[in-house]
Amino acid sequence: MGANNGKQCGSEGKGSSSISSDVSSSTDHTPTKAPKNVATSEDSDPSMRTLSTPSPALILKPNPLQTVPNGHETSSTSFTVTGETVALVHVPPGSRSRPSRVPPTALIDTLPDPVLLQVLSYLCTPQLCRCARVSRRWYNLAWDPRLWSTIRLTGELLSADRALKVLTHRLCQDTPNVCLTLETVVVSGCRRLSDRGLRVLAQCCPELRRLEVAGCYNVSNEAVFDVVSQCPNLEHLDVSGCPKVTCISLTEEATLQLTPLHGQQISLQHLDMTDCVSLEDKGLRTIAFHCPRLTHLYLRRCSRLTDEALRQLALHCTALRELSLSDCHLIGDFGLREVARLEGRLRYLSVAHCMRITDVGLRYVARYCPRLRYLNARGCEGLTDQGLGHLARNCSRLRSIDVGRCPLVSDIGLEVLARCCEGLRRLSLRGCESLTGRGLMALAVGCPELQLLNVQECEVPPEALRLVRQHCRRCVIEHTIPAFY
């Protein structure tokens, strides 16, 4: 399908900012033959020069007679023009009449279409549009539907609305008004993307499965509603950094009372609403009701959410595997108790900088989510060795833990962690002021698979770090200790 053409393509000179003009010129005009007065490869051959481009060696004064070696005078092959100098055009030796030389063929043009299609599949969206302007053959190949399962647009100056309109119009030529091949659209950092561009996708791309519009400030609830209602196969939606998006549902008004009439479901599985600062409990409750198939949900810095929203989330989205609530300052232990109702499905949980979370909430997670693999509790100052130990004993499959900036975590918690979580690979203890070398020595012996250890801003002896490096051969140690090298 040539999905690799969706590789991220940054600004190439003016490439990113002029993609819409490249697209329109590649779709509106097909390659044409060069005018007759344009120089070709024949100009480089002296034998083929014309009267307008004489060779210096062939410029002669008019001479009506010419002497040949046998002593006979014969008429000159030059033309006699009074008062002018003309150029002789000689026929190459050994051939009296020779057809015009055919311009050499580029090596890449000798490739068969399947091979050239494979080459084009590695190009990003702007590069494909430029390739369509090379020749008629390249035009047909560059717009092959198999190359257009993904569209990626980047750049603040890019007119994303116009680019999407032109691209979808061209891709709909074989199937009028419907683009059946496009499955992924990624528009990042384009401030000129508005609801108009999303509505074009909603109308023309029913097979859309993945949509990312991160950092597009002008996208609103209405446009998102159009996409999710007309693209039934949409599974991945990223609207992070879109402050106007406050809800995702199949009702045009998020405040409408949920009734069987509005009880349709969206097939979304991945939803990223990071930095959607206007999202509130009511909006998350509607999302949970309409998106019961969610498996990945990221709500970083949605600071208006409270514990009540998590109760509805756990009630409707029972398949949730990854949940990020970082910097949601109103989330506390009650919210973690509701999250724990997801039981054995939860694998990833981030509650970084949620200051209201203590050992009580962590104990609920440890008890009901034994398959947890990743926990980020950085900056949760209420966590102690007791909560960390309870987590280690119940979640022995933990692979990554971040308890940085938790001043109450000490060597006691690390010893329990080293004893119960032998498969631990990543551990961040940055800014944990209560640590000494004893806890790190226990980690060195108990966690031989450790690959990353962060002890920056921790006063630990260099001997403990050397022991970690000795036992954990693949471990990268991040530190601020000048004596350790």
C-alpha positions in Angstrom: 0.0 0.0 0.0 3.0 2.2 0.2 2.2 3.4 3.7 5.8 4.5 4.1 5.1 7.5 2.0 3.7 9.0 5.2 7.2 9.5 6.6 7.5 12.8 8.4 8.7 15.4 5.9 9.9 18.6 7.5 10.4 22.0 5.9 12.6 21.6 2.8 13.3 25.2 1.9 9.9 26.3 0.8 8.6 22.8 0.4 6.3 22.7 3.5 4.9 26.1 3.0 4.2 25.7 -0.7 2.7 22.2 -0.7 -0.7 23.5 -1.7 0.7 25.2 -4.8 2.7 22.1 -5.6 -0.4 20.0 -5.3 -2.6 22.2 -7.4 0.0 22.5 -10.2 0.6 18.8 -10.2 -3.1 18.0 -10.5 -4.2 20.8 -12.9 -1.5 20.4 -15.5 0.0 17.4 -17.1 3.6 17.6 -18.6 3.8 19.0 -22.1 6.4 19.0 -24.8 9.1 21.7 -24.7 8.7 24.6 -27.3 10.8 24.5 -30.4 13.0 27.4 -29.4 14.2 25.6 -26.2 17.7 24.2 -26.4 18.0 20.4 -26.4 20.8 17.9 -26.0 21.5 18.4 -29.7 23.1 21.7 -29.0 26.1 20.0 -27.4 27.0 18.3 -30.7 29.1 20.6 -33.0 28.0 18.7 -36.1 24.4 19.5 -35.5 24.8 23.3 -35.0 22.5 25.5 -37.0 23.0 28.9 -38.6 22.0 30.7 -35.4 24.6 28.9 -33.3 27.8 28.7 -35.4 31.0 26.9 -34.3 34.0 29.2 -34.2 36.0 26.7 -36.2 33.4 26.7 -39.0 33.1 30.5 -39.5 34.6 31.4 -42.9 34.6 34.3 -45.2 32.7 33.9 -48.5 34.9 32.1 -51.0 33.4 31.2 -54.4 36.1 28.7 -55.3 38.0 26.1 -53.3 41.2 24.2 -54.2 41.3 20.5 -53.5 44.4 18.3 -53.3 44.2 17.0 -56.9 44.7 20.6 -58.2 41.2 21.1 -59.5 39.1 24.0 -58.5 35.6 23.2 -57.4 32.7 25.1 -56.1 32.7 25.7 -52.4 30.2 24.0 -50.1 29.6 27.3 -48.3 26.8 29.6 -49.3 27.8 33.0 -50.7 26.0 35.8 -49.0 27.1 39.3 -49.8 28.6 41.0 -46.8 27.8 38.2 -44.3 29.7 35.4 -42.6 28.0 32.0 -42.5 28.6 28.7 -40.7 29.2 25.5 -42.4 27.2 22.5 -41.2 29.1 19.3 -42.0 27.6 15.9 -42.1 29.5 13.5 -39.8 32.0 11.2 -41.6 30.8 7.9 -42.8 27.1 8.7 -43.1 25.5 10.9 -45.7 22.1 10.9 -44.3 21.6 10.4 -40.5 18.3 10.8 -38.6 18.1 13.2 -35.7 19.7 11.9 -32.5 17.2 10.7 -29.9 17.8 12.4 -26.5 19.3 9.9 -24.0 16.9 8.2 -21.6 17.4 8.7 -17.9 18.4 5.5 -16.0 15.4 5.7 -13.7 13.0 5.8 -16.6 14.2 2.3 -17.6 12.7 0.9 -14.4 9.4 -1.0 -14.8 6.3 0.6 -13.2 6.1 -1.8 -10.2 9.7 -1.0 -9.3 9.2 2.7 -9.7 6.0 2.6 -7.6 8.0 0.9 -4.8 10.5 3.7 -5.0 7.8 6.4 -4.8 6.2 4.7 -1.9 9.0 5.9 0.3 8.3 9.6 -0.4 6.3 11.9 1.7 3.3 13.8 0.6 5.0 17.0 -0.7 7.6 15.0 -2.6 5.0 12.9 -4.3 3.2 16.1 -5.5 6.5 17.3 -7.0 7.2 14.0 -8.7 3.8 14.3 -10.4 5.1 17.3 -12.4 8.1 15.5 -14.0 6.5 13.7 -16.9 3.2 12.2 -18.0 4.4 8.7 -16.9 5.4 10.0 -13.5 2.1 11.9 -13.2 0.2 8.7 -13.6 2.4 6.8 -11.2 2.6 9.4 -8.5 -1.2 9.5 -8.3 -1.6 5.7 -8.1 -4.1 5.1 -5.3 -1.8 2.6 -3.7 0.5 5.4 -2.7 -2.1 7.4 -1.0 -3.2 5.5 2.1 -1.5 8.2 4.2 -1.3 12.0 4.0 1.1 13.9 6.2 1.2 17.7 6.3 3.4 19.9 8.5 4.4 23.6 8.8 2.8 26.6 10.3 2.5 28.5 7.0 0.9 25.6 5.2 -2.7 26.2 4.0 -3.9 22.8 5.2 -7.5 23.4 4.2 -6.6 24.0 0.6 -4.1 21.2 0.5 -6.7 18.7 1.8 -9.3 19.9 -0.6 -7.0 19.6 -3.7 -5.6 16.2 -2.6 -9.0 14.6 -1.9 -10.4 16.0 -5.1 -7.6 14.4 -7.1 -7.9 11.1 -5.3 -11.7 11.0 -5.9 -11.4 11.1 -9.7 -11.6 7.3 -10.1 -14.4 7.1 -7.5 -16.4 10.3 -7.8 -16.9 12.1 -4.4 -15.4 9.2 -2.4 -11.8 8.4 -1.6 -11.7 4.8 -0.6 -7.9 4.4 -0.2 -7.1 7.1 2.3 -6.9 5.7 5.9 -4.5 8.0 7.7 -4.3 11.8 7.9 -1.7 13.6 10.0 -1.7 17.4 10.2 0.8 18.7 12.8 1.5 22.2 13.7 -0.7 23.7 10.9 -2.4 26.7 12.4 -4.3 27.3 9.2 -6.2 24.1 9.5 -9.9 24.8 10.4 -13.2 23.0 10.5 -13.4 23.4 6.7 -10.6 21.0 6.1 -11.9 18.4 8.5 -15.4 18.5 6.9 -13.8 17.8 3.5 -12.3 14.6 5.1 -15.6 13.7 6.7 -17.4 14.0 3.3 -14.9 12.3 1.1 -13.0 9.7 3.2 -15.4 7.2 4.8 -12.6 4.6 5.3 -10.5 7.0 7.5 -9.0 5.0 10.4 -6.5 7.5 11.9 -6.7 11.2 12.3 -4.1 13.4 14.0 -4.6 17.2 14.2 -2.2 18.0 17.1 -1.6 21.7 17.7 -4.3 22.9 15.3 -5.9 25.7 17.3 -8.9 26.4 15.0 -10.4 22.9 15.2 -13.7 22.8 17.1 -16.3 20.3 18.4 -18.5 20.6 15.3 -15.7 19.5 13.0 -14.8 16.6 15.2 -18.4 15.6 15.3 -18.6 15.5 11.5 -15.5 13.2 11.3 -16.6 10.7 13.9 -20.1 10.5 12.7 -19.3 10.0 9.0 -16.1 7.8 9.4 -17.4 4.7 11.2 -14.0 2.9 11.0 -12.1 5.7 12.9 -10.0 4.1 15.5 -7.3 6.6 16.4 -8.0 10.3 17.1 -5.4 12.8 18.3 -6.7 16.3 19.1 -4.0 17.2 21.5 -3.3 20.9 21.7 -6.7 21.8 20.3 -8.2 24.1 23.1 -11.6 24.4 21.3 -12.3 20.7 21.5 -14.3 20.0 24.7 -16.2 16.8 23.8 -16.3 14.0 21.3 -19.7 12.4 20.7 -22.3 11.6 18.1 -24.6 14.4 19.2 -24.0 17.9 17.9 -24.5 19.3 21.3 -22.5 17.8 24.2 -25.2 19.0 26.7 -28.0 17.0 25.1 -29.5 14.4 27.4 -28.2 10.9 26.4 -31.1 8.9 25.1 -31.4 5.7 23.1 -31.7 7.9 20.0 -28.3 9.3 20.7 -26.9 6.1 22.0 -24.7 5.2 19.0 -21.2 4.1 19.6 -17.9 5.3 18.1 -15.2 2.7 17.2 -12.4 4.9 18.6 -9.7 2.9 20.3 -7.0 5.6 20.7 -7.8 9.1 21.9 -5.3 11.8 22.8 -6.7 15.0 24.3 -3.5 16.3 25.8 -3.7 20.1 26.5 -7.5 20.3 25.8 -7.8 22.7 28.7 -11.5 23.2 28.2 -12.4 19.5 28.8 -14.6 19.0 31.8 -16.2 16.2 33.6 -19.4 16.5 31.5 -17.4 16.2 28.3 -15.4 13.2 29.5 -18.6 11.5 30.6 -20.0 11.9 27.1 -16.8 10.5 25.6 -16.9 7.5 27.8 -20.5 6.8 26.9 -20.0 7.1 23.1 -16.5 5.4 23.0 -16.7 2.2 25.0 -14.0 0.5 22.9 -11.2 2.9 24.0 -8.0 1.2 24.9 -5.6 4.2 25.0 -6.7 7.5 26.5 -4.3 10.4 27.2 -5.7 13.4 29.2 -2.4 15.2 30.1 -2.9 18.7 31.5 -6.7 18.6 31.4 -6.8 20.5 34.6 -10.6 20.7 35.0 -11.2 17.0 35.4 -12.1 15.6 38.8 -12.6 12.2 40.3 -16.2 12.0 39.2 -15.2 11.9 35.6 -13.0 8.8 36.2 -16.0 7.0 37.7 -17.9 7.3 34.4 -14.8 6.4 32.5 -14.3 3.1 34.4 -18.0 2.3 34.1 -18.2 2.5 30.3 -14.6 2.0 29.0 -13.9 -1.4 30.5 -11.2 -2.3 27.8 -8.9 0.6 28.8 -5.2 -0.5 28.8 -3.4 2.9 28.9 -4.4 5.9 30.8 -2.5 9.2 31.4 -3.8 11.7 33.9 -0.5 13.7 34.3 -0.9 17.2 35.7 -4.6 16.8 36.4 -4.3 18.4 39.8 -7.9 17.7 40.9 -7.5 13.9 40.6 -7.0 12.2 44.0 -7.2 8.8 45.8 -11.0 8.5 45.0 -10.2 8.7 41.3 -7.6 6.0 41.5 -10.1 3.8 43.3 -12.4 4.2 40.3 -9.5 3.5 37.9 -8.7 0.3 39.8 -12.1 -1.0 38.7 -10.5 -1.7 35.3 -8.8 -4.6 37.2 -6.5 -6.8 35.1 -6.7 -4.8 31.9 -4.7 -1.8 32.9 -1.0 -1.8 31.8 0.0 1.8 31.7 -0.9 4.5 34.3 0.5 8.0 34.6 -0.5 10.3 37.5 2.5 12.5 37.5 2.2 15.7 39.6 -1.2 14.8 40.9 -0.6 16.2 44.3 -3.7 14.7 45.9 -2.6 11.1 45.4 -1.2 9.2 48.4 -0.5 5.6 49.4 -4.2 5.0 49.7 -4.9 5.4 46.0 -1.8 3.5 45.0 -2.9 0.6 47.2 -6.1 0.3 45.3 -4.2 0.2 42.0 -1.8 -2.4 43.3 -4.5 -4.6 44.6 -6.8 -4.7 41.5 -4.3 -4.1 38.7 -1.7 -6.9 39.1 -0.7 -6.8 35.4 0.4 -3.1 35.5 3.7 -2.6 33.6 4.3 1.1 33.7 3.7 3.6 36.5 4.6 7.3 36.5 4.0 8.9 39.9 6.6 11.6 39.6 5.9 14.5 41.9 3.3 12.8 44.0 4.8 13.9 47.3 2.3 11.9 49.4 3.8 8.5 48.3 6.0 6.7 50.8 7.9 3.5 51.1 4.8 1.7 52.3 2.9 2.5 49.1 5.9 1.6 46.9 6.3 -1.7 48.7 2.7 -2.6 48.4 2.9 -1.9 44.7 6.0 -4.0 44.3 4.5 -7.0 46.1 1.3 -7.0 44.1 2.6 -5.9 40.6 5.6 -8.1 40.2 5.5 -7.6 36.4 6.4 -3.9 36.6 8.9 -2.9 33.9 9.1 0.9 34.4 8.6 3.1 37.5 9.0 6.8 38.0 8.9 8.0 41.6 11.1 11.1 41.1 10.4 14.1 43.3 8.9 11.8 46.0 10.9 12.9 49.1 9.4 10.2 51.3 10.7 7.3 49.2 13.9 5.8 50.7 16.1 2.7 50.7 13.4 0.6 52.4 11.0 0.9 49.4 13.9 0.2 47.0 14.8 -3.0 48.8 11.3 -4.3 48.5 11.2 -3.2 44.8 14.5 -5.1 44.1 13.2 -8.2 45.9 9.8 -8.4 44.1 10.4 -6.9 40.6 13.3 -8.8 39.1 12.3 -7.8 35.6 12.4 -4.0 36.2 14.1 -2.2 33.4 13.6 1.5 33.9 13.7 3.4 37.3 13.7 7.1 37.9 14.6 8.3 41.4 15.4 11.9 40.4 15.3 14.3 43.4 14.6 11.6 46.0 16.4 13.2 48.9 16.2 10.2 51.3 18.2 7.7 49.3 21.6 6.3 50.3 23.8 3.7 48.7 22.0 0.8 50.5 18.9 0.8 48.3 21.0 1.1 45.1 23.1 -1.9 46.1 19.9 -3.9 46.6 18.8 -2.9 43.1 22.1 -3.9 41.5 21.8 -7.4 42.9 18.0 -7.9 42.5 17.3 -6.3 39.1 20.0 -7.5 36.7 17.9 -6.5 33.6 17.9 -2.8 34.6 18.5 -0.6 31.5 18.0 2.9 32.8 18.6 4.4 36.2 18.1 8.1 36.9 19.6 9.3 40.2 20.1 13.0 39.3 19.9 15.3 42.2 20.4 12.4 44.6 23.3 12.3 47.1 24.4 8.7 46.7 28.0 7.3 47.0 29.8 6.6 43.8 30.6 3.0 45.0 26.9 2.2 44.8 26.7 3.3 41.2 29.8 1.3 40.3 28.1 -1.7 41.8 25.1 -1.1 39.6 27.2 -0.8 36.6 29.0 -4.0 37.5 25.9 -6.1 37.9 23.7 -4.4 35.3 25.9 -4.4 32.2 23.3 -2.7 29.9 22.2 -0.1 32.3 22.6 3.6 31.5 23.0 5.7 34.7 21.9 9.3 34.6 23.5 11.2 37.6 25.0 14.5 38.8 27.9 13.0 40.8 31.3 14.3 39.5 33.2 11.6 41.3 31.4 8.8 39.3 32.7 8.3 35.8 
